[in-house]
Amino acid sequence: MKQQFTAVYKKSGKWYLGWVEELSGVNTQGRTLAEARKNLEEALTLVLEVNRVISRKDAGTGARREPLNVLLPA
């Protein structure tokens, strides 16, 4: 499943900071913009995987899962 998020990058001293606008807690840094991009993609992937594992464990077998589509304001 392909999803799209908004990555935000900001130069701070010698580092580039990066975070995902739509998800709290997905952030990183890198010495270059390319490194920050790579690190942010990895951080996002890990957070989504861990959230899915935790959710499935907490919900148990009786939970209903279904797609949720929303139109976000620009």
PQR file of N, CA, C, O and H, with PARSE charges and radii, in Angstrom:
ATOM      1  N   MET A   1       0.846  -1.168   0.000 -0.4000 1.5000
ATOM      2  CA  MET A   1       0.000   0.000   0.000 -0.0000 2.0000
ATOM      3  C   MET A   1       0.902   1.245   0.000  0.5500 1.7000
ATOM      4  O   MET A   1       1.814   1.370   0.817 -0.5500 1.4000
ATOM      5  N   LYS A   2       0.628   2.138  -0.915 -0.4000 1.5000
ATOM      6  CA  LYS A   2       1.414   3.365  -1.004 -0.0000 2.0000
ATOM      7  C   LYS A   2       0.649   4.496  -0.324  0.5500 1.7000
ATOM      8  O   LYS A   2      -0.541   4.694  -0.570 -0.5500 1.4000
ATOM      9  H   LYS A   2      -0.113   2.036  -1.579  0.4000 1.0000
ATOM     10  N   GLN A   3       1.347   5.230   0.529 -0.4000 1.5000
ATOM     11  CA  GLN A   3       0.761   6.374   1.212 -0.0000 2.0000
ATOM     12  C   GLN A   3       1.666   7.575   0.993  0.5500 1.7000
ATOM     13  O   GLN A   3       2.869   7.430   0.779 -0.5500 1.4000
ATOM     14  H   GLN A   3       2.314   5.069   0.728  0.4000 1.0000
ATOM     15  N   GLN A   4       1.085   8.737   1.046 -0.4000 1.5000
ATOM     16  CA  GLN A   4       1.874   9.956   0.865 -0.0000 2.0000
ATOM     17  C   GLN A   4       1.809  10.812   2.121  0.5500 1.7000
ATOM     18  O   GLN A   4       0.743  11.003   2.706 -0.5500 1.4000
ATOM     19  H   GLN A   4       0.108   8.855   1.219  0.4000 1.0000
ATOM     20  N   PHE A   5       2.962  11.321   2.523 -0.4000 1.5000
ATOM     21  CA  PHE A   5       3.081  12.192   3.684 -0.0000 2.0000
ATOM     22  C   PHE A   5       3.866  13.431   3.281  0.5500 1.7000
ATOM     23  O   PHE A   5       4.459  13.474   2.203 -0.5500 1.4000
ATOM     24  H   PHE A   5       3.828  11.166   2.048  0.4000 1.0000
ATOM     25  N   THR A   6       3.869  14.430   4.143 -0.4000 1.5000
ATOM     26  CA  THR A   6       4.608  15.659   3.875 -0.0000 2.0000
ATOM     27  C   THR A   6       5.858  15.692   4.738  0.5500 1.7000
ATOM     28  O   THR A   6       5.775  15.715   5.966 -0.5500 1.4000
ATOM     29  H   THR A   6       3.387  14.394   5.019  0.4000 1.0000
ATOM     30  N   ALA A   7       7.014  15.694   4.091 -0.4000 1.5000
ATOM     31  CA  ALA A   7       8.290  15.804   4.792 -0.0000 2.0000
ATOM     32  C   ALA A   7       8.671  17.279   4.863  0.5500 1.7000
ATOM     33  O   ALA A   7       8.553  18.010   3.880 -0.5500 1.4000
ATOM     34  H   ALA A   7       7.081  15.675   3.093  0.4000 1.0000
ATOM     35  N   VAL A   8       9.123  17.700   6.026 -0.4000 1.5000
ATOM     36  CA  VAL A   8       9.561  19.084   6.227 -0.0000 2.0000
ATOM     37  C   VAL A   8      11.027  19.039   6.647  0.5500 1.7000
ATOM     38  O   VAL A   8      11.403  18.270   7.531 -0.5500 1.4000
ATOM     39  H   VAL A   8       9.218  17.106   6.825  0.4000 1.0000
ATOM     40  N   TYR A   9      11.848  19.866   6.009 -0.4000 1.5000
ATOM     41  CA  TYR A   9      13.278  19.912   6.317 -0.0000 2.0000
ATOM     42  C   TYR A   9      13.677  21.335   6.655  0.5500 1.7000
ATOM     43  O   TYR A   9      13.178  22.296   6.069 -0.5500 1.4000
ATOM     44  H   TYR A   9      11.542  20.491   5.291  0.4000 1.0000
ATOM     45  N   LYS A  10      14.588  21.452   7.613 -0.4000 1.5000
ATOM     46  CA  LYS A  10      15.063  22.765   8.042 -0.0000 2.0000
ATOM     47  C   LYS A  10      16.542  22.653   8.392  0.5500 1.7000
ATOM     48  O   LYS A  10      16.950  21.736   9.105 -0.5500 1.4000
ATOM     49  H   LYS A  10      14.994  20.671   8.088  0.4000 1.0000
ATOM     50  N   LYS A  11      17.335  23.582   7.892 -0.4000 1.5000
ATOM     51  CA  LYS A  11      18.764  23.606   8.215 -0.0000 2.0000
ATOM     52  C   LYS A  11      18.931  24.249   9.589  0.5500 1.7000
ATOM     53  O   LYS A  11      18.375  25.315   9.857 -0.5500 1.4000
ATOM     54  H   LYS A  11      17.004  24.327   7.313  0.4000 1.0000
ATOM     55  N   SER A  12      19.700  23.593  10.454 -0.4000 1.5000
ATOM     56  CA  SER A  12      19.958  24.103  11.795 -0.0000 2.0000
ATOM     57  C   SER A  12      21.446  23.923  12.075  0.5500 1.7000
ATOM     58  O   SER A  12      21.901  22.824  12.391 -0.5500 1.4000
ATOM     59  H   SER A  12      20.151  22.727  10.236  0.4000 1.0000
ATOM     60  N   GLY A  13      22.185  24.999  11.958 -0.4000 1.5000
ATOM     61  CA  GLY A  13      23.634  24.895  12.112 -0.0000 2.0000
ATOM     62  C   GLY A  13      24.206  24.041  11.004  0.5500 1.7000
ATOM     63  O   GLY A  13      23.989  24.316   9.824 -0.5500 1.4000
ATOM     64  H   GLY A  13      21.815  25.892  11.701  0.4000 1.0000
ATOM     65  N   LYS A  14      24.941  22.997  11.380 -0.4000 1.5000
ATOM     66  CA  LYS A  14      25.544  22.101  10.399 -0.0000 2.0000
ATOM     67  C   LYS A  14      24.642  20.918  10.045  0.5500 1.7000
ATOM     68  O   LYS A  14      25.026  20.070   9.239 -0.5500 1.4000
ATOM     69  H   LYS A  14      25.118  22.774  12.339  0.4000 1.0000
ATOM     70  N   TRP A  15      23.467  20.853  10.631 -0.4000 1.5000
ATOM     71  CA  TRP A  15      22.574  19.716  10.452 -0.0000 2.0000
ATOM     72  C   TRP A  15      21.309  20.099   9.698  0.5500 1.7000
ATOM     73  O   TRP A  15      20.899  21.259   9.684 -0.5500 1.4000
ATOM     74  H   TRP A  15      23.155  21.541  11.285  0.4000 1.0000
ATOM     75  N   TYR A  16      20.710  19.110   9.080 -0.4000 1.5000
ATOM     76  CA  TYR A  16      19.373  19.237   8.510 -0.0000 2.0000
ATOM     77  C   TYR A  16      18.426  18.457   9.411  0.5500 1.7000
ATOM     78  O   TYR A  16      18.658  17.282   9.695 -0.5500 1.4000
ATOM     79  H   TYR A  16      21.044  18.167   9.092  0.4000 1.0000
ATOM     80  N   LEU A  17      17.382  19.100   9.850 -0.4000 1.5000
ATOM     81  CA  LEU A  17      16.346  18.458  10.655 -0.0000 2.0000
ATOM     82  C   LEU A  17      15.204  18.082   9.728  0.5500 1.7000
ATOM     83  O   LEU A  17      14.912  18.808   8.777 -0.5500 1.4000
ATOM     84  H   LEU A  17      17.194  20.055   9.619  0.4000 1.0000
ATOM     85  N   GLY A  18      14.567  16.975   9.988 -0.4000 1.5000
ATOM     86  CA  GLY A  18      13.439  16.551   9.157 -0.0000 2.0000
ATOM     87  C   GLY A  18      12.355  15.933  10.011  0.5500 1.7000
ATOM     88  O   GLY A  18      12.626  15.255  11.002 -0.5500 1.4000
ATOM     89  H   GLY A  18      14.804  16.385  10.759  0.4000 1.0000
ATOM     90  N   TRP A  19      11.117  16.181   9.607 -0.4000 1.5000
ATOM     91  CA  TRP A  19       9.988  15.569  10.311 -0.0000 2.0000
ATOM     92  C   TRP A  19       8.819  15.403   9.352  0.5500 1.7000
ATOM     93  O   TRP A  19       8.771  16.026   8.292 -0.5500 1.4000
ATOM     94  H   TRP A  19      10.896  16.732   8.802  0.4000 1.0000
ATOM     95  N   VAL A  20       7.877  14.551   9.744 -0.4000 1.5000
ATOM     96  CA  VAL A  20       6.675  14.309   8.957 -0.0000 2.0000
ATOM     97  C   VAL A  20       5.561  15.146   9.544  0.5500 1.7000
ATOM     98  O   VAL A  20       5.215  15.024  10.719 -0.5500 1.4000
ATOM     99  H   VAL A  20       7.915  14.045  10.605  0.4000 1.0000
ATOM    100  N   GLU A  21       5.010  15.994   8.705 -0.4000 1.5000
ATOM    101  CA  GLU A  21       4.000  16.955   9.150 -0.0000 2.0000
ATOM    102  C   GLU A  21       2.762  16.283   9.741  0.5500 1.7000
ATOM    103  O   GLU A  21       2.178  16.792  10.697 -0.5500 1.4000
ATOM    104  H   GLU A  21       5.290  16.093   7.750  0.4000 1.0000
ATOM    105  N   GLU A  22       2.366  15.163   9.186 -0.4000 1.5000
ATOM    106  CA  GLU A  22       1.104  14.531   9.591 -0.0000 2.0000
ATOM    107  C   GLU A  22       1.215  13.599  10.796  0.5500 1.7000
ATOM    108  O   GLU A  22       0.194  13.231  11.377 -0.5500 1.4000
ATOM    109  H   GLU A  22       2.841  14.749   8.408  0.4000 1.0000
ATOM    110  N   LEU A  23       2.422  13.211  11.181 -0.4000 1.5000
ATOM    111  CA  LEU A  23       2.576  12.235  12.260 -0.0000 2.0000
ATOM    112  C   LEU A  23       3.551  12.722  13.324  0.5500 1.7000
ATOM    113  O   LEU A  23       4.731  12.939  13.049 -0.5500 1.4000
ATOM    114  H   LEU A  23       3.252  13.510  10.709  0.4000 1.0000
ATOM    115  N   SER A  24       3.058  12.885  14.501 -0.4000 1.5000
ATOM    116  CA  SER A  24       3.909  13.285  15.619 -0.0000 2.0000
ATOM    117  C   SER A  24       4.912  12.174  15.928  0.5500 1.7000
ATOM    118  O   SER A  24       4.572  10.991  15.889 -0.5500 1.4000
ATOM    119  H   SER A  24       2.099  12.709  14.724  0.4000 1.0000
ATOM    120  N   GLY A  25       6.137  12.562  16.233 -0.4000 1.5000
ATOM    121  CA  GLY A  25       7.136  11.595  16.635 -0.0000 2.0000
ATOM    122  C   GLY A  25       7.986  11.036  15.522  0.5500 1.7000
ATOM    123  O   GLY A  25       8.919  10.278  15.787 -0.5500 1.4000
ATOM    124  H   GLY A  25       6.413  13.522  16.265  0.4000 1.0000
ATOM    125  N   VAL A  26       7.692  11.389  14.274 -0.4000 1.5000
ATOM    126  CA  VAL A  26       8.517  10.930  13.156 -0.0000 2.0000
ATOM    127  C   VAL A  26       9.430  12.083  12.777  0.5500 1.7000
ATOM    128  O   VAL A  26       9.037  12.996  12.051 -0.5500 1.4000
ATOM    129  H   VAL A  26       6.934  12.004  14.059  0.4000 1.0000
ATOM    130  N   ASN A  27      10.663  12.024  13.282 -0.4000 1.5000
ATOM    131  CA  ASN A  27      11.628  13.086  13.020 -0.0000 2.0000
ATOM    132  C   ASN A  27      13.031  12.526  13.021  0.5500 1.7000
ATOM    133  O   ASN A  27      13.277  11.435  13.536 -0.5500 1.4000
ATOM    134  H   ASN A  27      10.983  11.282  13.872  0.4000 1.0000
ATOM    135  N   THR A  28      13.960  13.283  12.436 -0.4000 1.5000
ATOM    136  CA  THR A  28      15.332  12.814  12.321 -0.0000 2.0000
ATOM    137  C   THR A  28      16.241  13.990  12.022  0.5500 1.7000
ATOM    138  O   THR A  28      15.815  15.145  12.029 -0.5500 1.4000
ATOM    139  H   THR A  28      13.761  14.169  12.017  0.4000 1.0000
ATOM    140  N   GLN A  29      17.498  13.677  11.761 -0.4000 1.5000
ATOM    141  CA  GLN A  29      18.459  14.687  11.337 -0.0000 2.0000
ATOM    142  C   GLN A  29      19.488  14.023  10.440  0.5500 1.7000
ATOM    143  O   GLN A  29      19.591  12.797  10.393 -0.5500 1.4000
ATOM    144  H   GLN A  29      17.844  12.739  11.755  0.4000 1.0000
ATOM    145  N   GLY A  30      20.250  14.846   9.727 -0.4000 1.5000
ATOM    146  CA  GLY A  30      21.321  14.336   8.882 -0.0000 2.0000
ATOM    147  C   GLY A  30      22.324  15.434   8.596  0.5500 1.7000
ATOM    148  O   GLY A  30      21.999  16.619   8.665 -0.5500 1.4000
ATOM    149  H   GLY A  30      20.166  15.842   9.764  0.4000 1.0000
ATOM    150  N   ARG A  31      23.530  15.041   8.278 -0.4000 1.5000
ATOM    151  CA  ARG A  31      24.569  16.031   7.952 -0.0000 2.0000
ATOM    152  C   ARG A  31      24.321  16.687   6.603  0.5500 1.7000
ATOM    153  O   ARG A  31      24.757  17.812   6.361 -0.5500 1.4000
ATOM    154  H   ARG A  31      23.794  14.078   8.222  0.4000 1.0000
ATOM    155  N   THR A  32      23.615  15.976   5.724 -0.4000 1.5000
ATOM    156  CA  THR A  32      23.241  16.524   4.418 -0.0000 2.0000
ATOM    157  C   THR A  32      21.731  16.366   4.261  0.5500 1.7000
ATOM    158  O   THR A  32      21.094  15.602   4.986 -0.5500 1.4000
ATOM    159  H   THR A  32      23.261  15.062   5.921  0.4000 1.0000
ATOM    160  N   LEU A  33      21.176  17.093   3.312 -0.4000 1.5000
ATOM    161  CA  LEU A  33      19.745  16.961   3.039 -0.0000 2.0000
ATOM    162  C   LEU A  33      19.425  15.546   2.566  0.5500 1.7000
ATOM    163  O   LEU A  33      18.401  14.978   2.946 -0.5500 1.4000
ATOM    164  H   LEU A  33      21.694  17.714   2.723  0.4000 1.0000
ATOM    165  N   ALA A  34      20.287  14.987   1.749 -0.4000 1.5000
ATOM    166  CA  ALA A  34      20.073  13.615   1.267 -0.0000 2.0000
ATOM    167  C   ALA A  34      20.065  12.616   2.424  0.5500 1.7000
ATOM    168  O   ALA A  34      19.240  11.703   2.452 -0.5500 1.4000
ATOM    169  H   ALA A  34      21.119  15.448   1.440  0.4000 1.0000
ATOM    170  N   GLU A  35      20.978  12.789   3.374 -0.4000 1.5000
ATOM    171  CA  GLU A  35      21.025  11.902   4.536 -0.0000 2.0000
ATOM    172  C   GLU A  35      19.772  12.075   5.398  0.5500 1.7000
ATOM    173  O   GLU A  35      19.215  11.092   5.888 -0.5500 1.4000
ATOM    174  H   GLU A  35      21.648  13.531   3.352  0.4000 1.0000
ATOM    175  N   ALA A  36      19.332  13.307   5.581 -0.4000 1.5000
ATOM    176  CA  ALA A  36      18.108  13.551   6.359 -0.0000 2.0000
ATOM    177  C   ALA A  36      16.905  12.917   5.671  0.5500 1.7000
ATOM    178  O   ALA A  36      16.043  12.351   6.342 -0.5500 1.4000
ATOM    179  H   ALA A  36      19.784  14.105   5.183  0.4000 1.0000
ATOM    180  N   ARG A  37      16.832  13.002   4.352 -0.4000 1.5000
ATOM    181  CA  ARG A  37      15.728  12.377   3.611 -0.0000 2.0000
ATOM    182  C   ARG A  37      15.720  10.862   3.817  0.5500 1.7000
ATOM    183  O   ARG A  37      14.678  10.272   4.101 -0.5500 1.4000
ATOM    184  H   ARG A  37      17.533  13.462   3.807  0.4000 1.0000
ATOM    185  N   LYS A  38      16.877  10.248   3.674 -0.4000 1.5000
ATOM    186  CA  LYS A  38      16.987   8.803   3.849 -0.0000 2.0000
ATOM    187  C   LYS A  38      16.612   8.405   5.276  0.5500 1.7000
ATOM    188  O   LYS A  38      15.870   7.446   5.484 -0.5500 1.4000
ATOM    189  H   LYS A  38      17.724  10.727   3.443  0.4000 1.0000
ATOM    190  N   ASN A  39      17.123   9.139   6.245 -0.4000 1.5000
ATOM    191  CA  ASN A  39      16.821   8.848   7.649 -0.0000 2.0000
ATOM    192  C   ASN A  39      15.339   9.016   7.961  0.5500 1.7000
ATOM    193  O   ASN A  39      14.769   8.233   8.721 -0.5500 1.4000
ATOM    194  H   ASN A  39      17.726   9.918   6.076  0.4000 1.0000
ATOM    195  N   LEU A  40      14.713  10.040   7.373 -0.4000 1.5000
ATOM    196  CA  LEU A  40      13.291  10.280   7.638 -0.0000 2.0000
ATOM    197  C   LEU A  40      12.431   9.173   7.044  0.5500 1.7000
ATOM    198  O   LEU A  40      11.456   8.739   7.659 -0.5500 1.4000
ATOM    199  H   LEU A  40      15.176  10.676   6.756  0.4000 1.0000
ATOM    200  N   GLU A  41      12.784   8.724   5.869 -0.4000 1.5000
ATOM    201  CA  GLU A  41      12.033   7.625   5.259 -0.0000 2.0000
ATOM    202  C   GLU A  41      12.129   6.370   6.131  0.5500 1.7000
ATOM    203  O   GLU A  41      11.136   5.671   6.330 -0.5500 1.4000
ATOM    204  H   GLU A  41      13.576   9.076   5.370  0.4000 1.0000
ATOM    205  N   GLU A  42      13.305   6.095   6.640 -0.4000 1.5000
ATOM    206  CA  GLU A  42      13.491   4.943   7.520 -0.0000 2.0000
ATOM    207  C   GLU A  42      12.714   5.116   8.832  0.5500 1.7000
ATOM    208  O   GLU A  42      12.081   4.173   9.306 -0.5500 1.4000
ATOM    209  H   GLU A  42      14.112   6.663   6.478  0.4000 1.0000
ATOM    210  N   ALA A  43      12.761   6.304   9.410 -0.4000 1.5000
ATOM    211  CA  ALA A  43      12.029   6.561  10.659 -0.0000 2.0000
ATOM    212  C   ALA A  43      10.529   6.386  10.455  0.5500 1.7000
ATOM    213  O   ALA A  43       9.857   5.780  11.289 -0.5500 1.4000
ATOM    214  H   ALA A  43      13.275   7.070   9.025  0.4000 1.0000
ATOM    215  N   LEU A  44      10.007   6.904   9.364 -0.4000 1.5000
ATOM    216  CA  LEU A  44       8.573   6.777   9.081 -0.0000 2.0000
ATOM    217  C   LEU A  44       8.185   5.314   8.916  0.5500 1.7000
ATOM    218  O   LEU A  44       7.176   4.872   9.466 -0.5500 1.4000
ATOM    219  H   LEU A  44      10.553   7.397   8.687  0.4000 1.0000
ATOM    220  N   THR A  45       8.971   4.570   8.171 -0.4000 1.5000
ATOM    221  CA  THR A  45       8.684   3.151   7.963 -0.0000 2.0000
ATOM    222  C   THR A  45       8.659   2.400   9.286  0.5500 1.7000
ATOM    223  O   THR A  45       7.761   1.596   9.535 -0.5500 1.4000
ATOM    224  H   THR A  45       9.791   4.929   7.724  0.4000 1.0000
ATOM    225  N   LEU A  46       9.648   2.664  10.134 -0.4000 1.5000
ATOM    226  CA  LEU A  46       9.711   1.986  11.431 -0.0000 2.0000
ATOM    227  C   LEU A  46       8.536   2.343  12.334  0.5500 1.7000
ATOM    228  O   LEU A  46       7.960   1.465  12.977 -0.5500 1.4000
ATOM    229  H   LEU A  46      10.378   3.317   9.932  0.4000 1.0000
ATOM    230  N   VAL A  47       8.178   3.621  12.388 -0.4000 1.5000
ATOM    231  CA  VAL A  47       7.051   4.045  13.231 -0.0000 2.0000
ATOM    232  C   VAL A  47       5.753   3.404  12.756  0.5500 1.7000
ATOM    233  O   VAL A  47       4.963   2.936  13.577 -0.5500 1.4000
ATOM    234  H   VAL A  47       8.646   4.334  11.866  0.4000 1.0000
ATOM    235  N   LEU A  48       5.519   3.375  11.458 -0.4000 1.5000
ATOM    236  CA  LEU A  48       4.292   2.765  10.939 -0.0000 2.0000
ATOM    237  C   LEU A  48       4.252   1.265  11.234  0.5500 1.7000
ATOM    238  O   LEU A  48       3.207   0.733  11.608 -0.5500 1.4000
ATOM    239  H   LEU A  48       6.160   3.756  10.791  0.4000 1.0000
ATOM    240  N   GLU A  49       5.382   0.589  11.066 -0.4000 1.5000
ATOM    241  CA  GLU A  49       5.429  -0.844  11.363 -0.0000 2.0000
ATOM    242  C   GLU A  49       5.163  -1.123  12.843  0.5500 1.7000
ATOM    243  O   GLU A  49       4.374  -2.007  13.176 -0.5500 1.4000
ATOM    244  H   GLU A  49       6.231   1.022  10.762  0.4000 1.0000
ATOM    245  N   VAL A  50       5.812  -0.381  13.719 -0.4000 1.5000
ATOM    246  CA  VAL A  50       5.636  -0.588  15.154 -0.0000 2.0000
ATOM    247  C   VAL A  50       4.204  -0.254  15.574  0.5500 1.7000
ATOM    248  O   VAL A  50       3.602  -0.986  16.360 -0.5500 1.4000
ATOM    249  H   VAL A  50       6.453   0.337  13.448  0.4000 1.0000
ATOM    250  N   ASN A  51       3.662   0.838  15.058 -0.4000 1.5000
ATOM    251  CA  ASN A  51       2.273   1.197  15.393 -0.0000 2.0000
ATOM    252  C   ASN A  51       1.307   0.100  14.971  0.5500 1.7000
ATOM    253  O   ASN A  51       0.359  -0.210  15.692 -0.5500 1.4000
ATOM    254  H   ASN A  51       4.150   1.432  14.420  0.4000 1.0000
ATOM    255  N   ARG A  52       1.549  -0.488  13.803 -0.4000 1.5000
ATOM    256  CA  ARG A  52       0.668  -1.558  13.325 -0.0000 2.0000
ATOM    257  C   ARG A  52       0.763  -2.786  14.241  0.5500 1.7000
ATOM    258  O   ARG A  52      -0.261  -3.380  14.578 -0.5500 1.4000
ATOM    259  H   ARG A  52       2.320  -0.237  13.217  0.4000 1.0000
ATOM    260  N   VAL A  53       1.953  -3.162  14.637 -0.4000 1.5000
ATOM    261  CA  VAL A  53       2.135  -4.319  15.533 -0.0000 2.0000
ATOM    262  C   VAL A  53       1.449  -4.069  16.870  0.5500 1.7000
ATOM    263  O   VAL A  53       0.731  -4.935  17.370 -0.5500 1.4000
ATOM    264  H   VAL A  53       2.785  -2.679  14.364  0.4000 1.0000
ATOM    265  N   ILE A  54       1.664  -2.899  17.448 -0.4000 1.5000
ATOM    266  CA  ILE A  54       1.060  -2.572  18.740 -0.0000 2.0000
ATOM    267  C   ILE A  54      -0.459  -2.549  18.644  0.5500 1.7000
ATOM    268  O   ILE A  54      -1.150  -3.065  19.523 -0.5500 1.4000
ATOM    269  H   ILE A  54       2.248  -2.196  17.042  0.4000 1.0000
ATOM    270  N   SER A  55      -0.979  -1.951  17.575 -0.4000 1.5000
ATOM    271  CA  SER A  55      -2.427  -1.866  17.393 -0.0000 2.0000
ATOM    272  C   SER A  55      -3.054  -3.254  17.278  0.5500 1.7000
ATOM    273  O   SER A  55      -4.087  -3.528  17.889 -0.5500 1.4000
ATOM    274  H   SER A  55      -0.418  -1.532  16.861  0.4000 1.0000
ATOM    275  N   ARG A  56      -2.436  -4.112  16.506 -0.4000 1.5000
ATOM    276  CA  ARG A  56      -2.994  -5.463  16.331 -0.0000 2.0000
ATOM    277  C   ARG A  56      -2.948  -6.259  17.629  0.5500 1.7000
ATOM    278  O   ARG A  56      -3.860  -7.032  17.923 -0.5500 1.4000
ATOM    279  H   ARG A  56      -1.596  -3.890  16.009  0.4000 1.0000
ATOM    280  N   LYS A  57      -1.892  -6.069  18.397 -0.4000 1.5000
ATOM    281  CA  LYS A  57      -1.783  -6.767  19.685 -0.0000 2.0000
ATOM    282  C   LYS A  57      -2.849  -6.253  20.652  0.5500 1.7000
ATOM    283  O   LYS A  57      -3.531  -7.040  21.310 -0.5500 1.4000
ATOM    284  H   LYS A  57      -1.152  -5.442  18.158  0.4000 1.0000
ATOM    285  N   ASP A  58      -2.987  -4.926  20.735 -0.4000 1.5000
ATOM    286  CA  ASP A  58      -3.949  -4.331  21.672 -0.0000 2.0000
ATOM    287  C   ASP A  58      -5.394  -4.611  21.284  0.5500 1.7000
ATOM    288  O   ASP A  58      -6.241  -4.810  22.155 -0.5500 1.4000
ATOM    289  H   ASP A  58      -2.433  -4.287  20.201  0.4000 1.0000
ATOM    290  N   ALA A  59      -5.685  -4.630  19.985 -0.4000 1.5000
ATOM    291  CA  ALA A  59      -7.066  -4.809  19.536 -0.0000 2.0000
ATOM    292  C   ALA A  59      -7.528  -6.258  19.660  0.5500 1.7000
ATOM    293  O   ALA A  59      -8.713  -6.520  19.867 -0.5500 1.4000
ATOM    294  H   ALA A  59      -4.997  -4.469  19.277  0.4000 1.0000
ATOM    295  N   GLY A  60      -6.612  -7.177  19.537 -0.4000 1.5000
ATOM    296  CA  GLY A  60      -6.988  -8.585  19.618 -0.0000 2.0000
ATOM    297  C   GLY A  60      -7.669  -9.082  18.358  0.5500 1.7000
ATOM    298  O   GLY A  60      -7.647  -8.414  17.324 -0.5500 1.4000
ATOM    299  H   GLY A  60      -5.649  -6.964  19.369  0.4000 1.0000
ATOM    300  N   THR A  61      -8.272 -10.255  18.449 -0.4000 1.5000
ATOM    301  CA  THR A  61      -8.829 -10.892  17.260 -0.0000 2.0000
ATOM    302  C   THR A  61     -10.234 -10.418  16.909  0.5500 1.7000
ATOM    303  O   THR A  61     -10.677 -10.622  15.778 -0.5500 1.4000
ATOM    304  H   THR A  61      -8.290 -10.797  19.289  0.4000 1.0000
ATOM    305  N   GLY A  62     -10.942  -9.798  17.834 -0.4000 1.5000
ATOM    306  CA  GLY A  62     -12.318  -9.394  17.562 -0.0000 2.0000
ATOM    307  C   GLY A  62     -12.460  -8.023  16.936  0.5500 1.7000
ATOM    308  O   GLY A  62     -13.579  -7.567  16.699 -0.5500 1.4000
ATOM    309  H   GLY A  62     -10.582  -9.632  18.752  0.4000 1.0000
ATOM    310  N   ALA A  63     -11.365  -7.364  16.666 -0.4000 1.5000
ATOM    311  CA  ALA A  63     -11.437  -6.004  16.129 -0.0000 2.0000
ATOM    312  C   ALA A  63     -11.695  -6.008  14.625  0.5500 1.7000
ATOM    313  O   ALA A  63     -11.245  -6.897  13.902 -0.5500 1.4000
ATOM    314  H   ALA A  63     -10.456  -7.734  16.858  0.4000 1.0000
ATOM    315  N   ARG A  64     -12.410  -5.022  14.188 -0.4000 1.5000
ATOM    316  CA  ARG A  64     -12.671  -4.853  12.753 -0.0000 2.0000
ATOM    317  C   ARG A  64     -11.701  -3.824  12.192  0.5500 1.7000
ATOM    318  O   ARG A  64     -11.519  -2.752  12.769 -0.5500 1.4000
ATOM    319  H   ARG A  64     -12.775  -4.300  14.776  0.4000 1.0000
ATOM    320  N   ARG A  65     -11.084  -4.151  11.071 -0.4000 1.5000
ATOM    321  CA  ARG A  65     -10.163  -3.237  10.389 -0.0000 2.0000
ATOM    322  C   ARG A  65     -10.727  -2.920   9.020  0.5500 1.7000
ATOM    323  O   ARG A  65     -11.224  -3.803   8.321 -0.5500 1.4000
ATOM    324  H   ARG A  65     -11.232  -5.022  10.602  0.4000 1.0000
ATOM    325  N   GLU A  66     -10.647  -1.651   8.641 -0.4000 1.5000
ATOM    326  CA  GLU A  66     -11.124  -1.248   7.321 -0.0000 2.0000
ATOM    327  C   GLU A  66     -10.366  -0.010   6.873  0.5500 1.7000
ATOM    328  O   GLU A  66      -9.859   0.736   7.710 -0.5500 1.4000
ATOM    329  H   GLU A  66     -10.243  -0.934   9.209  0.4000 1.0000
ATOM    330  N   PRO A  67     -10.280   0.222   5.574 -0.5600 1.5000
ATOM    331  CA  PRO A  67      -9.607   1.407   5.069  0.2800 2.0000
ATOM    332  C   PRO A  67     -10.329   2.683   5.509  0.5500 1.7000
ATOM    333  O   PRO A  67     -11.552   2.708   5.646 -0.5500 1.4000
ATOM    334  N   LEU A  68      -9.564   3.712   5.722 -0.4000 1.5000
ATOM    335  CA  LEU A  68     -10.124   5.016   6.086 -0.0000 2.0000
ATOM    336  C   LEU A  68      -9.490   6.049   5.171  0.5500 1.7000
ATOM    337  O   LEU A  68      -8.281   6.275   5.213 -0.5500 1.4000
ATOM    338  H   LEU A  68      -8.570   3.692   5.611  0.4000 1.0000
ATOM    339  N   ASN A  69     -10.312   6.668   4.353 -0.4000 1.5000
ATOM    340  CA  ASN A  69      -9.834   7.679   3.417 -0.0000 2.0000
ATOM    341  C   ASN A  69     -10.358   9.041   3.849  0.5500 1.7000
ATOM    342  O   ASN A  69     -11.552   9.202   4.106 -0.5500 1.4000
ATOM    343  H   ASN A  69     -11.294   6.484   4.320  0.4000 1.0000
ATOM    344  N   VAL A  70      -9.477  10.003   3.927 -0.4000 1.5000
ATOM    345  CA  VAL A  70      -9.877  11.353   4.297 -0.0000 2.0000
ATOM    346  C   VAL A  70      -9.288  12.342   3.303  0.5500 1.7000
ATOM    347  O   VAL A  70      -8.217  12.112   2.742 -0.5500 1.4000
ATOM    348  H   VAL A  70      -8.508   9.873   3.719  0.4000 1.0000
ATOM    349  N   LEU A  71      -9.985  13.422   3.095 -0.4000 1.5000
ATOM    350  CA  LEU A  71      -9.485  14.511   2.256 -0.0000 2.0000
ATOM    351  C   LEU A  71      -8.970  15.591   3.184  0.5500 1.7000
ATOM    352  O   LEU A  71      -9.742  16.225   3.903 -0.5500 1.4000
ATOM    353  H   LEU A  71     -10.855  13.609   3.550  0.4000 1.0000
ATOM    354  N   LEU A  72      -7.678  15.795   3.168 -0.4000 1.5000
ATOM    355  CA  LEU A  72      -7.060  16.776   4.058 -0.0000 2.0000
ATOM    356  C   LEU A  72      -6.996  18.131   3.377  0.5500 1.7000
ATOM    357  O   LEU A  72      -6.813  18.212   2.162 -0.5500 1.4000
ATOM    358  H   LEU A  72      -7.051  15.279   2.584  0.4000 1.0000
ATOM    359  N   PRO A  73      -7.147  19.199   4.157 -0.5600 1.5000
ATOM    360  CA  PRO A  73      -7.012  20.531   3.572  0.2800 2.0000
ATOM    361  C   PRO A  73      -5.561  20.764   3.157  0.5500 1.7000
ATOM    362  O   PRO A  73      -4.633  20.228   3.763 -0.5500 1.4000
ATOM    363  N   ALA A  74      -5.391  21.545   2.148 -0.4000 1.5000
ATOM    364  CA  ALA A  74      -4.029  21.839   1.641 -0.0000 2.0000
ATOM    365  C   ALA A  74      -3.270  22.740   2.586  0.5500 1.7000
ATOM    366  O   ALA A  74      -2.119  23.085   2.319 -0.5500 1.4000
ATOM    367  H   ALA A  74      -6.145  21.981   1.656  0.4000 1.0000
TER
END
